[in-house]
């Protein structure tokens, strides 16, 4: 069957998904409907915020469905009327079987890791936090288990020493759009052999669970590489953070979004700050010091270390914990 004759229902929410949606439309694939999250209040004015996928769908003139409940009879009925041949899911909610099993050729998901590694909500973050040198994107057929469906295809990329979540996200977003197109073509032709994941030893896998604030706290007793990988793996968002203990007053907090490691034989306690007061600031760790390059003090904007030191007179007397 010609892939461009397939009746496709696309499901997703953020920019990562919208990029693939735009690519599918630009290349002439038949998207019969777009499913995305309901509009939500956001910001100080609590105005209703539309998802990136909804905005893209409106620009493309595509019909949009925004179900509050994916099992609702109204939504299930609307999906049946669409008579989809193929479902595509990118960064959306977990679908009930009545939805993912409905398309004639199944439903596939684009996941931002080289499955079966890094199943879960934050695969890009955890790959960098764990010091991986490679990651990628995977398309797989949905089943009743999260991220465990049969793999259709993958594309790998290297993680450079200066990459962070932001740069890898952008790379995978565009490479993922390429993979989505390739996968649609494979599914339409039937010329692929799904690779099952269901019998893999879970003990050999690294998970990618949702990240919470406590996961982002820097442990200065760790090695410099471990700390810098944590900072890279959380930059620019949600950002690694630390407490700053000053000579006087209550501790404050600080987000750190860029840093590098300088090995040394120093024996100062972990968290000890050294600085010239002008252009550099280092924090002692297990095997050297971490030189902070970009930070954001509580209640202030993000600044380079040079900018921050211009107004941070007691930096050399502080301790980070």
Backbone as CSV, one residue per row, in Angstrom:
resi,resn,N_x,N_y,N_z,CA_x,CA_y,CA_z,C_x,C_y,C_z
1,UNK,0.848,-1.206,0.000,0.000,0.000,0.000,0.875,1.245,0.000
2,UNK,0.471,2.253,-0.736,1.193,3.529,-0.742,1.074,4.183,0.634
3,UNK,2.211,4.506,1.252,2.206,5.068,2.604,1.408,6.362,2.686
4,UNK,1.361,7.102,1.605,0.669,8.387,1.648,-0.848,8.248,1.500
5,UNK,-1.301,7.029,1.295,-2.742,6.770,1.285,-3.252,6.334,2.656
6,UNK,-2.348,6.030,3.564,-2.750,5.594,4.902,-3.488,6.700,5.642
7,UNK,-4.543,6.313,6.336,-5.269,7.258,7.185,-4.571,7.265,8.560
8,UNK,-3.870,8.349,8.849,-3.027,8.429,10.046,-3.672,9.318,11.103
9,UNK,-3.718,8.814,12.330,-4.083,9.648,13.481,-2.803,9.902,14.268
10,UNK,-2.497,11.169,14.463,-1.264,11.574,15.146,-1.597,12.035,16.561
11,UNK,-0.841,11.546,17.553,-1.103,11.892,18.949,0.184,12.392,19.618
12,UNK,0.135,13.579,20.209,1.307,14.136,20.874,0.994,15.467,21.519
13,UNK,1.979,16.015,22.221,1.760,17.273,22.935,2.858,18.320,22.716
14,UNK,4.152,18.040,23.024,5.148,19.099,23.013,5.783,19.343,21.644
15,UNK,6.741,20.271,21.632,7.486,20.620,20.417,8.142,19.388,19.786
16,UNK,8.635,18.490,20.635,9.295,17.284,20.139,8.369,16.521,19.196
17,UNK,7.080,16.489,19.528,6.091,15.816,18.679,5.674,16.688,17.502
18,UNK,5.533,17.993,17.743,5.071,18.898,16.690,6.006,18.901,15.487
19,UNK,7.298,18.715,15.732,8.264,18.689,14.633,7.980,17.539,13.679
20,UNK,7.670,16.361,14.221,7.325,15.211,13.373,5.995,15.425,12.654
21,UNK,5.037,16.032,13.353,3.743,16.310,12.725,3.925,17.215,11.504
22,UNK,4.697,18.272,11.659,4.936,19.197,10.543,5.639,18.492,9.385
23,UNK,6.569,17.620,9.721,7.310,16.902,8.680,6.389,15.967,7.907
24,UNK,5.522,15.251,8.602,4.560,14.361,7.945,3.657,15.147,6.993
25,UNK,3.160,16.273,7.475,2.269,17.089,6.647,3.005,17.663,5.441
26,UNK,4.228,18.122,5.656,5.011,18.725,4.577,5.293,17.721,3.461
27,UNK,5.418,16.440,3.824,5.733,15.424,2.825,4.495,14.738,2.267
28,UNK,3.320,15.246,2.648,2.099,14.806,1.989,1.423,13.572,2.539
29,UNK,1.728,13.212,3.798,1.052,12.059,4.398,-0.356,12.463,4.837
30,UNK,-1.242,11.493,4.853,-2.671,11.745,5.062,-3.031,11.689,6.552
31,UNK,-2.941,12.808,7.222,-3.257,12.888,8.652,-4.731,13.255,8.783
32,UNK,-5.521,12.300,9.236,-6.969,12.529,9.287,-7.401,13.220,10.573
33,UNK,-6.552,13.177,11.626,-6.866,13.874,12.877,-5.624,13.935,13.743
34,UNK,-5.611,14.929,14.611,-4.534,15.109,15.590,-5.163,15.075,16.980
35,UNK,-4.592,14.276,17.861,-5.073,14.168,19.235,-4.019,14.770,20.147
36,UNK,-4.429,15.671,21.025,-3.468,16.316,21.922,-4.134,16.619,23.258
37,UNK,-3.351,17.179,24.179,-3.867,17.465,25.521,-4.846,18.630,25.501
38,UNK,-5.675,18.677,26.531,-6.621,19.792,26.656,-5.856,21.066,26.986
39,UNK,-6.412,22.219,26.610,-5.784,23.500,26.941,-5.753,23.663,28.456
40,UNK,-4.611,24.164,28.963,-4.437,24.301,30.411,-4.040,25.723,30.781
41,UNK,-4.540,26.224,31.929,-4.142,27.565,32.363,-2.658,27.577,32.742
42,UNK,-1.974,28.647,32.352,-0.540,28.757,32.652,-0.149,30.216,32.787
43,UNK,0.947,30.471,33.501,1.443,31.837,33.665,0.697,32.605,34.729
44,UNK,1.150,33.830,34.939,0.552,34.665,35.981,-0.912,34.967,35.728
45,UNK,-1.253,35.148,34.459,-2.639,35.464,34.145,-3.523,34.248,34.024
46,UNK,-2.903,33.054,34.152,-3.638,31.797,34.052,-4.465,31.712,32.768
47,UNK,-3.877,32.217,31.676,-4.534,32.083,30.378,-4.402,30.649,29.892
48,UNK,-5.392,30.217,29.116,-5.353,28.860,28.597,-4.199,28.711,27.614
49,UNK,-3.404,27.678,27.834,-2.218,27.428,27.021,-2.486,26.244,26.099
50,UNK,-2.232,26.426,24.810,-2.405,25.368,23.836,-1.097,24.606,23.671
51,UNK,-1.175,23.309,23.460,0.028,22.515,23.255,0.685,22.887,21.929
52,UNK,1.971,22.606,21.813,2.695,22.857,20.568,2.083,22.069,19.421
53,UNK,1.621,20.865,19.708,0.993,20.045,18.675,-0.320,20.663,18.210
54,UNK,-1.113,21.204,19.127,-2.367,21.841,18.716,-2.101,23.063,17.851
55,UNK,-1.105,23.848,18.245,-0.754,25.042,17.466,-0.315,24.645,16.058
56,UNK,0.515,23.605,15.965,0.984,23.138,14.657,-0.176,22.618,13.820
57,UNK,-1.079,21.863,14.454,-2.233,21.313,13.730,-3.116,22.427,13.178
58,UNK,-3.304,23.474,13.976,-4.125,24.608,13.516,-3.470,25.283,12.308
59,UNK,-2.159,25.445,12.358,-1.435,26.060,11.239,-1.548,25.217,9.969
60,UNK,-1.625,23.904,10.163,-1.699,22.980,9.029,-3.130,22.708,8.580
61,UNK,-4.096,23.237,9.323,-5.498,23.031,8.974,-5.997,21.632,9.236
62,UNK,-5.447,20.988,10.259,-5.826,19.619,10.587,-6.850,19.585,11.726
63,UNK,-7.814,18.670,11.670,-8.789,18.561,12.760,-8.114,18.084,14.043
64,UNK,-8.559,18.640,15.170,-7.931,18.354,16.466,-8.960,17.778,17.437
65,UNK,-8.556,16.730,18.140,-9.355,16.155,19.218,-8.594,16.353,20.521
66,UNK,-9.292,16.794,21.574,-8.654,17.033,22.873,-9.454,16.352,23.985
67,UNK,-9.409,15.036,24.039,-10.193,14.322,25.051,-9.612,14.477,26.452
68,UNK,-10.467,14.680,27.431,-10.016,14.672,28.817,-9.760,13.245,29.273
69,UNK,-10.617,12.337,28.818,-10.470,10.921,29.164,-10.395,10.112,27.880
70,UNK,-9.334,9.311,27.780,-9.104,8.566,26.541,-10.032,7.371,26.380
71,UNK,-10.693,6.979,27.467,-11.658,5.883,27.387,-13.090,6.380,27.194
72,UNK,-13.280,7.688,27.172,-14.626,8.236,27.051,-15.298,7.742,25.756
73,UNK,-16.566,7.407,25.854,-17.291,6.861,24.699,-17.260,7.826,23.519
74,UNK,-17.353,9.117,23.819,-17.373,10.118,22.746,-16.057,10.087,21.952
75,UNK,-14.932,9.984,22.676,-13.636,9.957,21.996,-13.432,8.645,21.253
76,UNK,-13.758,7.542,21.894,-13.609,6.235,21.242,-14.468,6.184,19.970
77,UNK,-15.675,6.724,20.067,-16.553,6.754,18.897,-15.990,7.621,17.783
78,UNK,-15.420,8.770,18.151,-14.825,9.660,17.151,-13.649,8.982,16.452
79,UNK,-12.859,8.241,17.223,-11.737,7.513,16.637,-12.233,6.445,15.667
80,UNK,-13.270,5.745,16.021,-13.807,4.687,15.137,-14.299,5.291,13.819
81,UNK,-14.937,6.448,13.900,-15.442,7.098,12.696,-14.293,7.509,11.765
82,UNK,-13.126,7.785,12.336,-11.963,8.162,11.524,-11.419,6.975,10.733
83,UNK,-11.708,5.767,11.190,-11.242,4.534,10.534,-9.749,4.603,10.236
84,UNK,-8.904,4.803,11.260,-7.470,4.974,11.004,-6.785,3.685,10.565
85,UNK,-5.828,3.835,9.674,-4.978,2.711,9.284,-3.768,2.603,10.204
86,UNK,-3.314,3.760,10.707,-2.083,3.802,11.502,-2.173,4.902,12.549
87,UNK,-1.718,4.585,13.753,-1.605,5.593,14.807,-0.133,5.904,15.060
88,UNK,0.165,7.187,15.316,1.521,7.613,15.654,1.453,8.387,16.960
89,UNK,2.256,7.977,17.939,2.253,8.624,19.256,3.651,9.137,19.574
90,UNK,3.735,10.400,19.972,5.017,10.990,20.384,4.767,11.868,21.599
91,UNK,5.369,11.498,22.724,5.272,12.300,23.951,3.822,12.629,24.291
92,UNK,3.033,11.587,24.490,1.628,11.748,24.843,1.340,10.886,26.052
93,UNK,0.080,10.764,26.402,-0.304,9.958,27.549,-0.301,8.479,27.196
94,UNK,-0.368,7.646,28.254,-0.483,6.205,28.023,-1.871,5.916,27.451
95,UNK,-1.912,5.246,26.325,-3.175,4.975,25.646,-3.814,3.679,26.138
96,UNK,-5.130,3.670,26.264,-5.814,2.409,26.561,-5.795,1.519,25.320
97,UNK,-5.937,0.214,25.524,-5.870,-0.727,24.410,-6.933,-0.450,23.353
98,UNK,-8.087,0.019,23.775,-9.155,0.274,22.816,-8.731,1.318,21.781
99,UNK,-7.797,2.172,22.133,-7.312,3.198,21.204,-6.096,2.716,20.416
100,UNK,-5.057,2.193,21.120,-3.841,1.828,20.373,-4.033,0.628,19.461
101,UNK,-5.023,-0.207,19.774,-5.261,-1.385,18.935,-6.228,-1.111,17.785
102,UNK,-6.812,0.055,17.750,-7.849,0.350,16.764,-7.324,0.471,15.330
103,UNK,-6.224,1.178,15.065,-5.743,1.294,13.684,-5.424,-0.073,13.071
104,UNK,-5.744,-0.223,11.815,-5.597,-1.500,11.111,-4.155,-2.021,11.149
105,UNK,-3.182,-1.123,11.058,-1.769,-1.509,11.039,-1.083,-1.276,12.386
106,UNK,-1.864,-0.943,13.393,-1.302,-0.726,14.723,-0.953,0.726,14.987
107,UNK,-0.364,0.944,16.151,0.064,2.280,16.575,1.523,2.196,16.985
108,UNK,2.345,3.117,16.466,3.738,3.123,16.899,4.078,4.400,17.642
109,UNK,5.084,4.283,18.503,5.542,5.384,19.343,6.980,5.739,18.977
110,UNK,7.313,7.023,19.037,8.703,7.477,18.906,9.211,7.775,20.306
111,UNK,10.278,7.085,20.701,10.852,7.244,22.040,12.282,7.747,21.921
112,UNK,12.657,8.683,22.808,13.969,9.333,22.718,15.061,8.566,23.455
113,UNK,15.224,7.294,23.101,16.350,6.506,23.602,16.546,5.319,22.672
114,UNK,17.635,4.598,22.894,17.865,3.358,22.166,17.278,2.226,22.999
115,UNK,15.984,2.009,22.836,15.326,0.953,23.594,16.006,-0.392,23.320
116,UNK,16.034,-1.273,24.324,15.252,-1.253,25.572,15.846,-0.406,26.699
117,UNK,17.010,0.216,26.477,17.568,1.072,27.523,16.761,2.373,27.654
118,UNK,16.698,2.850,28.872,16.077,4.131,29.208,14.592,4.205,28.840
119,UNK,13.864,3.180,29.263,12.413,3.271,29.215,11.964,4.245,30.289
120,UNK,10.967,5.045,29.986,10.450,5.955,31.005,10.285,7.366,30.499
121,UNK,10.013,8.278,31.444,9.595,9.644,31.112,10.732,10.589,30.767
122,UNK,11.978,10.284,31.186,13.069,11.245,31.004,14.315,10.582,30.414
123,UNK,14.197,9.990,29.236,15.325,9.236,28.675,16.537,10.080,28.317
124,UNK,16.328,11.280,27.808,17.472,12.124,27.429,18.243,12.539,28.676
125,UNK,17.521,12.969,29.698,18.160,13.383,30.950,19.039,12.284,31.518
126,UNK,18.455,11.083,31.666,19.171,10.013,32.355,20.345,9.483,31.547
127,UNK,20.239,9.496,30.230,21.378,9.056,29.415,22.590,9.946,29.654
128,UNK,22.371,11.262,29.744,23.486,12.183,29.974,23.947,12.121,31.421
129,UNK,23.013,12.076,32.363,23.365,11.972,33.783,24.249,10.752,34.030
130,UNK,23.952,9.660,33.345,24.699,8.414,33.537,25.995,8.352,32.731
131,UNK,26.315,9.451,32.039,27.583,9.505,31.331,27.643,8.717,30.039
132,UNK,26.485,8.432,29.428,26.486,7.694,28.167,27.162,8.524,27.070
133,UNK,27.771,7.856,26.127,28.406,8.532,24.993,27.577,8.393,23.721
134,UNK,26.448,7.687,23.821,25.577,7.508,22.673,24.124,7.417,23.141
135,UNK,23.230,7.948,22.330,21.802,7.795,22.565,21.120,7.735,21.204
136,UNK,19.829,7.948,21.145,19.154,7.901,19.862,17.653,7.914,19.999
137,UNK,16.983,7.528,18.938,15.520,7.449,18.918,15.098,6.070,18.423
138,UNK,13.949,5.629,18.902,13.417,4.307,18.562,11.937,4.426,18.236
139,UNK,11.508,3.717,17.210,10.075,3.559,16.985,9.706,2.118,17.334
140,UNK,8.566,1.966,18.013,8.117,0.630,18.424,6.595,0.579,18.442
141,UNK,6.076,-0.611,18.275,4.624,-0.820,18.291,4.105,-0.816,19.721
142,UNK,3.051,-0.079,19.957,2.485,-0.025,21.300,1.845,-1.351,21.681
143,UNK,2.007,-1.678,22.971,1.262,-2.791,23.560,0.825,-2.356,24.955
144,UNK,0.461,-3.287,25.795,-0.081,-2.932,27.110,0.994,-2.550,28.132
145,UNK,2.281,-2.725,27.798,3.376,-2.387,28.706,4.068,-1.103,28.245
146,UNK,4.427,-0.227,29.185,5.040,1.055,28.833,6.419,0.846,28.209
147,UNK,6.600,1.329,26.976,7.881,1.319,26.255,8.430,-0.087,26.020
148,UNK,7.562,-1.098,26.015,8.030,-2.478,25.857,7.541,-3.150,24.578
149,UNK,6.938,-2.374,23.684,6.455,-2.966,22.447,7.587,-3.341,21.508
150,UNK,7.258,-4.113,20.477,8.259,-4.593,19.518,8.876,-3.424,18.747
151,UNK,10.205,-3.422,18.684,10.954,-2.336,18.041,10.864,-2.454,16.522
152,UNK,10.581,-1.311,15.888,10.527,-1.260,14.424,11.867,-0.773,13.859
153,UNK,12.364,0.346,14.398,13.600,0.917,13.846,14.255,1.826,14.880
154,UNK,15.554,2.115,14.665,16.308,2.988,15.565,17.316,3.810,14.780
155,UNK,17.658,4.968,15.339,18.768,5.779,14.829,19.585,6.245,16.030
156,UNK,20.894,6.035,15.972,21.783,6.405,17.077,22.572,7.665,16.752
157,UNK,22.907,8.433,17.805,23.811,9.580,17.665,24.786,9.570,18.837
158,UNK,25.924,10.226,18.647,26.894,10.368,19.727,26.507,11.520,20.648
159,UNK,26.865,11.392,21.922,26.707,12.480,22.884,28.092,13.078,23.106
160,UNK,28.292,14.311,22.699,29.583,14.979,22.853,29.755,15.474,24.286
161,UNK,30.997,15.732,24.671,31.284,16.182,26.034,30.595,17.503,26.361
162,UNK,30.345,18.327,25.349,29.717,19.630,25.605,28.212,19.626,25.337
163,UNK,27.656,18.457,25.075,26.198,18.368,24.902,25.492,18.425,26.254
164,UNK,24.289,18.965,26.255,23.416,18.886,27.427,22.028,18.456,26.950
165,UNK,21.064,18.463,27.850,19.713,18.027,27.477,19.158,18.873,26.336
166,UNK,19.395,20.172,26.389,18.873,21.060,25.354,19.392,20.724,23.972
167,UNK,20.707,20.501,23.846,21.278,20.234,22.524,20.886,18.853,22.020
168,UNK,20.868,17.846,22.902,20.486,16.499,22.481,18.997,16.448,22.129
169,UNK,18.178,17.153,22.894,16.738,17.234,22.596,16.530,17.744,21.174
170,UNK,17.217,18.828,20.818,17.058,19.401,19.479,17.515,18.422,18.396
171,UNK,18.643,17.753,18.630,19.138,16.792,17.643,18.156,15.637,17.469
172,UNK,17.687,15.075,18.581,16.781,13.927,18.502,15.412,14.311,17.946
173,UNK,14.996,15.542,18.180,13.710,16.006,17.671,13.686,15.935,16.146
174,UNK,14.773,16.344,15.506,14.829,16.345,14.041,15.166,14.967,13.477
175,UNK,16.079,14.257,14.130,16.375,12.890,13.703,15.142,12.008,13.887
176,UNK,14.391,12.279,14.967,13.163,11.532,15.220,12.138,11.723,14.117
177,UNK,12.045,12.945,13.577,11.105,13.196,12.479,11.490,12.370,11.253
178,UNK,12.793,12.257,10.996,13.254,11.410,9.887,12.846,9.958,10.116
179,UNK,13.032,9.501,11.349,12.722,8.107,11.670,11.226,7.832,11.571
180,UNK,10.413,8.795,11.958,8.956,8.636,11.837,8.561,8.415,10.378
181,UNK,9.126,9.220,9.481,8.833,9.055,8.055,9.256,7.670,7.579
182,UNK,10.472,7.274,7.928,10.972,5.951,7.525,10.080,4.831,8.058
183,UNK,9.612,5.009,9.304,8.787,3.976,9.921,7.424,3.868,9.252
184,UNK,6.829,4.994,8.917,5.548,4.963,8.197,5.706,4.183,6.885
185,UNK,6.794,4.441,6.184,7.036,3.741,4.922,7.202,2.233,5.142
186,UNK,7.932,1.863,6.186,8.126,0.444,6.483,6.819,-0.236,6.847
187,UNK,6.035,0.421,7.691,4.755,-0.170,8.101,3.831,-0.328,6.897
188,UNK,3.808,0.667,6.029,2.939,0.607,4.850,3.333,-0.539,3.925
189,UNK,4.630,-0.760,3.783,5.122,-1.810,2.880,5.077,-3.192,3.519
190,UNK,5.065,-3.220,4.863,5.127,-4.491,5.573,6.523,-5.090,5.558
191,UNK,7.497,-4.317,5.060,8.862,-4.824,4.897,9.708,-4.522,6.142
192,UNK,9.322,-5.120,7.250,10.103,-4.973,8.480,9.805,-6.143,9.406
193,UNK,10.755,-6.415,10.303,10.577,-7.495,11.271,10.663,-6.913,12.669
194,UNK,9.550,-6.782,13.391,9.588,-6.215,14.742,10.472,-7.052,15.668
195,UNK,11.231,-6.368,16.498,12.124,-7.036,17.453,11.495,-6.941,18.837
196,UNK,11.116,-8.060,19.400,10.426,-8.074,20.685,11.307,-7.644,21.850
197,UNK,10.669,-7.059,22.867,11.370,-6.626,24.083,10.896,-7.365,25.331
198,UNK,9.895,-8.183,25.202,9.195,-8.690,26.377,10.005,-9.670,27.225
199,UNK,11.046,-10.261,26.671,11.773,-11.282,27.427,13.197,-10.849,27.771
200,UNK,13.427,-9.562,27.797,14.746,-9.035,28.142,14.910,-9.022,29.663
201,UNK,16.096,-9.354,30.135,16.397,-9.344,31.569,16.394,-7.898,32.066
202,UNK,15.414,-7.544,32.888,15.273,-6.170,33.372,16.493,-5.704,34.160
203,UNK,17.234,-6.632,34.750,18.412,-6.258,35.544,19.514,-5.664,34.686
204,UNK,19.463,-5.875,33.383,20.495,-5.349,32.482,20.149,-3.959,31.958
205,UNK,18.998,-3.447,32.328,18.512,-2.190,31.755,18.643,-1.014,32.711
206,UNK,18.826,0.159,32.130,18.864,1.405,32.893,17.544,2.137,32.686
207,UNK,16.843,2.483,33.769,15.535,3.123,33.627,15.660,4.636,33.434
208,UNK,14.556,5.268,33.050,14.520,6.727,32.876,13.257,7.283,33.514
209,UNK,13.141,7.170,34.844,11.921,7.641,35.511,11.796,9.161,35.499
210,UNK,10.628,9.626,35.836,10.388,11.052,35.977,11.370,11.644,36.981
211,UNK,11.829,12.863,36.714,12.820,13.501,37.571,12.137,14.444,38.567
212,UNK,12.530,14.308,39.832,11.991,15.159,40.893,13.092,16.077,41.427
213,UNK,12.697,17.053,42.212,13.650,18.056,42.696,14.817,17.423,43.438
214,UNK,14.546,16.388,44.236,15.618,15.775,45.021,16.637,15.063,44.136
215,UNK,16.239,14.671,42.928,17.175,14.045,41.997,18.186,15.054,41.457
216,UNK,17.866,16.326,41.568,18.679,17.391,40.963,19.689,18.012,41.936
217,UNK,19.639,17.608,43.199,20.557,18.171,44.197,21.961,17.612,43.990
218,UNK,22.951,18.489,43.907,24.333,18.081,43.660,24.962,17.533,44.939
219,UNK,25.613,16.395,44.810,26.377,15.799,45.900,27.851,16.107,45.640
220,UNK,28.393,17.060,46.372,29.763,17.506,46.113,30.812,16.490,46.549
221,UNK,30.401,15.410,47.222,31.359,14.349,47.566,31.544,13.371,46.407
222,UNK,30.767,13.523,45.349,30.891,12.661,44.170,32.097,13.092,43.335
223,UNK,32.424,12.294,42.328,33.525,12.649,41.434,33.129,13.826,40.550
224,UNK,34.120,14.514,40.034,33.853,15.663,39.178,33.075,15.299,37.931
225,UNK,33.423,14.176,37.305,32.699,13.770,36.101,31.244,13.501,36.414
226,UNK,30.984,12.827,37.537,29.605,12.529,37.913,28.808,13.815,38.119
227,UNK,29.427,14.792,38.750,28.738,16.059,39.007,28.479,16.814,37.708
228,UNK,29.490,16.898,36.837,29.319,17.620,35.573,28.275,16.913,34.695
229,UNK,28.272,15.583,34.685,27.251,14.854,33.925,25.850,15.140,34.455
230,UNK,25.719,15.253,35.783,24.421,15.601,36.370,23.992,16.991,35.905
231,UNK,24.907,17.934,35.934,24.595,19.307,35.507,24.188,19.328,34.041
232,UNK,24.944,18.632,33.188,24.617,18.563,31.756,23.273,17.876,31.533
233,UNK,23.024,16.829,32.319,21.809,16.051,32.138,20.546,16.728,32.635
234,UNK,20.707,17.879,33.277,19.552,18.632,33.787,19.506,20.055,33.235
235,UNK,20.368,20.350,32.270,20.465,21.709,31.719,19.851,21.765,30.316
236,UNK,18.998,22.743,30.037,18.694,23.905,30.876,17.568,23.694,31.891
237,UNK,16.860,22.582,31.775,15.721,22.362,32.671,15.660,20.890,33.038
238,UNK,15.348,20.560,34.289,14.949,21.430,35.414,16.111,22.097,36.144
239,UNK,17.342,21.725,35.861,18.578,22.307,36.381,19.025,21.679,37.698
240,UNK,20.311,21.334,37.739,20.931,20.861,38.977,21.028,22.033,39.948
241,UNK,20.993,21.743,41.251,21.024,22.832,42.224,21.804,22.438,43.466
242,UNK,22.131,23.447,44.251,22.883,23.225,45.477,22.476,24.264,46.521
243,UNK,22.754,23.948,47.775,22.632,24.946,48.839,23.939,25.723,48.927
244,UNK,23.836,27.017,49.157,25.010,27.847,49.415,24.934,28.331,50.856
245,UNK,25.918,27.935,51.645,25.998,28.360,53.046,26.970,29.528,53.140
246,UNK,26.446,30.676,53.560,27.265,31.891,53.651,27.734,32.076,55.093
247,UNK,28.752,32.919,55.288,29.258,33.162,56.641,28.177,33.660,57.594
248,UNK,27.241,34.439,57.072,26.146,34.970,57.887,24.820,34.753,57.158
249,UNK,23.764,34.575,57.922,22.432,34.434,57.343,22.080,33.006,57.001
250,UNK,20.867,32.838,56.508,20.345,31.522,56.162,20.940,31.033,54.844
251,UNK,21.038,29.713,54.668,21.492,29.170,53.376,20.536,29.587,52.268
252,UNK,21.079,29.749,51.071,20.253,30.025,49.905,20.488,28.919,48.885
253,UNK,19.750,28.955,47.803,19.919,27.931,46.779,20.400,28.549,45.471
254,UNK,20.965,27.704,44.647,21.526,28.161,43.387,21.405,27.040,42.358
255,UNK,20.916,27.367,41.174,20.896,26.409,40.069,22.185,26.556,39.267
256,UNK,22.738,25.431,38.834,23.966,25.446,38.033,23.666,24.750,36.711
257,UNK,23.866,25.469,35.608,23.489,24.927,34.304,24.672,24.674,33.378
258,UNK,25.873,25.084,33.760,27.059,24.787,32.953,28.273,24.757,33.864
259,UNK,29.120,23.748,33.670,30.314,23.610,34.498,31.292,22.670,33.796
260,UNK,32.541,22.700,34.244,33.535,21.754,33.741,34.374,21.257,34.914
261,UNK,35.028,20.122,34.699,35.791,19.486,35.771,37.287,19.707,35.586
262,UNK,37.943,20.026,36.689,39.395,20.194,36.692,39.978,19.257,37.748
263,UNK,40.602,18.147,37.334,41.164,17.218,38.328,42.322,17.853,39.075
264,UNK,42.444,17.512,40.353,43.546,18.036,41.153,43.731,17.142,42.369
265,UNK,44.799,17.363,43.071,45.106,16.560,44.259,44.749,17.286,45.546
266,UNK,43.914,18.320,45.434,43.548,19.097,46.616,42.816,18.251,47.644
267,UNK,42.989,18.584,48.908,42.352,17.799,49.970,41.387,18.624,50.811
268,UNK,40.878,19.717,50.242,39.893,20.526,50.955,38.588,19.748,51.060
269,UNK,37.775,20.036,52.068,36.483,19.345,52.204,35.590,19.569,50.987
270,UNK,34.811,18.566,50.642,33.880,18.698,49.518,32.943,19.879,49.754
271,UNK,32.742,20.665,48.714,31.868,21.836,48.801,32.613,23.122,49.074
272,UNK,33.922,23.035,49.353,34.725,24.231,49.587,34.814,25.060,48.306
273,UNK,34.609,26.348,48.432,34.637,27.249,47.278,35.982,27.948,47.188
274,UNK,36.546,27.974,45.989,37.730,28.791,45.706,37.420,29.667,44.513
275,UNK,37.922,30.889,44.520,37.617,31.831,43.446,38.627,32.975,43.424
276,UNK,38.781,33.594,42.268,39.582,34.820,42.189,38.718,36.049,42.391
277,UNK,37.419,35.823,42.600,36.493,36.920,42.840,36.110,37.689,41.594
278,UNK,36.619,37.272,40.437,36.359,38.024,39.204,35.856,37.150,38.048
279,UNK,36.597,36.103,37.732,36.309,35.380,36.497,36.111,33.885,36.654
280,UNK,36.445,33.293,37.789,36.250,31.861,37.945,35.880,31.510,39.381
281,UNK,35.169,30.394,39.523,34.787,29.890,40.834,34.755,28.366,40.754
282,UNK,35.479,27.728,41.669,35.523,26.274,41.707,34.958,25.736,43.007
283,UNK,34.405,24.539,42.944,33.864,23.875,44.124,34.552,22.513,44.249
284,UNK,35.120,22.258,45.434,35.841,21.011,45.654,34.901,19.819,45.596
285,UNK,35.356,18.757,44.913,34.603,17.509,44.863,35.546,16.371,45.245
286,UNK,35.199,15.135,44.937,35.980,13.990,45.401,37.375,13.928,44.801
287,UNK,37.528,14.361,43.543,38.809,14.183,42.864,39.305,15.440,42.151
288,UNK,38.897,16.588,42.643,39.325,17.846,42.046,38.332,18.943,42.346
289,UNK,38.095,19.779,41.357,37.091,20.814,41.567,36.259,21.017,40.310
290,UNK,35.032,21.401,40.538,34.101,21.701,39.457,34.084,23.206,39.271
291,UNK,34.430,23.650,38.082,34.445,25.077,37.768,33.089,25.468,37.188
292,UNK,32.379,26.315,37.908,31.032,26.719,37.503,31.116,27.798,36.431
293,UNK,30.357,27.613,35.355,30.382,28.566,34.246,29.090,29.355,34.100
294,UNK,27.965,28.754,34.502,26.670,29.427,34.398,25.817,29.032,35.590
295,UNK,25.202,30.031,36.234,24.385,29.726,37.405,23.221,30.691,37.527
296,UNK,22.325,30.347,38.436,21.172,31.204,38.706,20.876,31.177,40.192
297,UNK,21.185,32.278,40.859,20.880,32.397,42.282,19.365,32.482,42.469
298,UNK,18.881,32.024,43.616,17.446,32.067,43.912,16.920,33.482,43.748
299,UNK,15.877,33.623,42.965,15.244,34.914,42.767,15.908,35.800,41.743
300,UNK,16.948,35.305,41.073,17.659,36.120,40.087,17.680,35.420,38.732
301,UNK,18.123,36.141,37.714,18.222,35.572,36.377,19.478,34.719,36.249
302,UNK,19.532,33.929,35.202,20.718,33.120,34.928,21.867,34.038,34.519
303,UNK,23.070,33.752,35.031,24.226,34.593,34.767,25.474,33.753,34.513
304,UNK,26.413,34.319,33.749,27.739,33.713,33.646,28.430,33.887,34.995
305,UNK,29.441,33.081,35.251,30.121,33.194,36.543,30.765,34.557,36.706
306,UNK,31.250,35.151,35.627,31.841,36.489,35.705,30.801,37.510,36.152
307,UNK,29.590,37.421,35.584,28.510,38.337,35.981,28.138,38.124,37.444
308,UNK,28.030,36.853,37.842,27.613,36.548,39.210,28.624,37.053,40.228
309,UNK,29.906,36.896,39.938,30.941,37.302,40.895,31.017,38.820,41.056
310,UNK,30.541,39.551,40.071,30.580,41.011,40.167,29.765,41.514,41.359
311,UNK,28.748,40.741,41.753,27.934,41.157,42.899,27.959,40.178,44.057
312,UNK,28.929,39.282,44.063,28.990,38.217,45.074,30.294,38.355,45.851
313,UNK,30.281,39.238,46.828,31.511,39.627,47.496,32.051,38.583,48.469
314,UNK,31.175,37.757,49.022,31.653,36.785,50.016,31.768,35.367,49.445
315,UNK,31.894,35.255,48.107,31.911,33.941,47.464,32.987,33.018,48.038
316,UNK,34.174,33.552,48.280,35.288,32.719,48.753,35.056,32.168,50.160
317,UNK,34.125,32.759,50.884,33.831,32.308,52.250,32.638,31.362,52.319
318,UNK,32.075,31.041,51.180,30.876,30.194,51.140,31.250,28.713,51.040
319,UNK,30.291,27.863,51.387,30.414,26.418,51.242,29.154,25.919,50.545
320,UNK,29.327,25.016,49.593,28.172,24.433,48.902,27.935,23.023,49.409
321,UNK,26.668,22.718,49.720,26.308,21.396,50.221,25.020,20.930,49.561
